[in-house]
Amino acid sequence: MKLLLVGVNARWTHSNLALRCLRGAAEAGFSRSADPASHSVELREYEINQGRLSIVRDIAAAAPDAVAISVYIWNSSLVASILPDLRALLPRARLVVGGPEVSYRAEAWLERCPDTDLVVTGPGEGAVEDLAAAGFSRDPGTGRILAGRPVDFPSSPFPYRDTDWPGLAGRYLYYESSRGCPFSCSYCLSSRSDQAQVFKDVATVMDELSAVVAGGPFLVKFVDRSFNADPARARELWRLIILRWADAGCRFHFEVHPGLLSGPDYAVLANAPAGLFQFELGVQTVHGATRSIIRRGGDWERERTAIRALAGLGTVHLHLDLIAGLPGEGMAELGASFDEAIALGADHLQLGFLKGLPGTELRERAAGFGAVFQADPPYEVLRTDALDSGELSLLSGIATLVDGLANRQEFRETLARAYATAGSPFAAFRSMAGYCGLAGFDARTRDRAKLAAMLEGFLSGRA
């Protein structure tokens, strides 16, 4: 039997960690079969901007007996569109899907994509190992949905192999040192009760990172939901990474909860060479009432102090996240969060938009704050009780301007003038978005000269 593991990444520079975890599980399952040597596992990675036909033809050319596809919010529509063609070209192959986008809406997926033979929900390794041991055949009486068998993540095998590195050099490489999350944010799948956090120990992580760094990636991105949930463990890993790979030529990305940072962390991070670490810090909102509703919790004053301390070090690239469309938050509330975030001096601010992900508590409670979401991925908010469609459209324009101007760093002096003239950063970007609309200016441009001219025109108009 030939199993093809398929991933469709958001960009060419990305890579797919799930496929490599599933590869080991499938091989372990095949080893339990009567004739292990007759089975093989191959990986195929694509990206969403490839033509659908080229993807279908490449999969079909491999002549697999089973195809297992990893489905996420960014590739769901593409996967759904290629399944009928795969069925036409591979009528006898088993078509299996799994991943977060199908785990919490399996029945709906099967109704939408009847060519799917099987939907795997939850963790995939246990399910794929058992399916491989059975030759990917199942008793029809068991149905078309298979709940993944839990696995012991801390002792799970290292997913990468020496043969992977040539194809991954210069790309983003994803690494997982923990699973689950200790927090319960209602908009996040990791808040579910079946997502309890477990960790690999420091020694194991460092051994595995040695192989990862030797592979020559551009960026090592930890997929841990809250890397510093165990502050002492996180601190020790940062310290060891600084000692061992300060000059390795790659960057390490972590999702960090600012409320868990303290003095000993800053003491370690002060020794990091510029460019080694980048931290993604989820502010989301500064308002305690909203945080309580979405079960994010935390103390914004403590978090603000921590982010300022990090920014003051000047050693860590800081990326802050805000979410538009949270319960009870209109333009005024979002503007207050925006102004506080801008004032912290981070390197990058992302104004994102609430997603009503299937399987989350927030999606189930959407009617309580008048939220309407897209019917299909990415399930972005269309309106709430506090934000209408027009305001969300304006915020989308603001988000584009923030990315093109504030996040590039080269317009800081001009933007400071705009902030002072308008009265606040949010007021400036709100007015600027309106100005761009009236002037017919496409804010998506990355041309510095065009952006500079727009800024000066905006300031002249306000004067």
Secondary structure as UniProt FT lines:
FT   STRAND          2..9
FT   TURN            12..13
FT   HELIX           17..31
FT   HELIX           36..38
FT   STRAND          40..47
FT   TURN            48..49
FT   HELIX           52..61
FT   STRAND          66..70
FT   TURN            73..75
FT   HELIX           76..89
FT   TURN            91..92
FT   STRAND          94..98
FT   HELIX           100..103
FT   HELIX           106..112
FT   TURN            114..115
FT   STRAND          118..121
FT   HELIX           124..133
FT   TURN            134..136
FT   HELIX           140..142
FT   STRAND          145..147
FT   HELIX           153..155
FT   HELIX           162..164
FT   HELIX           165..168
FT   TURN            169..170
FT   STRAND          172..175
FT   STRAND          178..179
FT   TURN            186..187
FT   HELIX           189..191
FT   TURN            193..194
FT   STRAND          198..199
FT   HELIX           202..214
FT   STRAND          219..222
FT   TURN            225..226
FT   HELIX           227..229
FT   HELIX           231..245
FT   TURN            246..247
FT   STRAND          251..256
FT   HELIX           258..260
FT   HELIX           263..269
FT   TURN            270..271
FT   TURN            274..275
FT   STRAND          277..284
FT   HELIX           288..293
FT   TURN            294..295
FT   HELIX           300..313
FT   STRAND          316..324
FT   TURN            327..328
FT   HELIX           331..343
FT   TURN            344..345
FT   STRAND          348..353
FT   TURN            358..359
FT   HELIX           361..364
FT   HELIX           366..369
FT   STRAND          372..373
FT   TURN            377..378
FT   STRAND          380..383
FT   HELIX           389..404
FT   HELIX           406..408
FT   TURN            410..411
FT   HELIX           412..422
FT   HELIX           425..439
FT   TURN            443..444
FT   HELIX           448..462
//
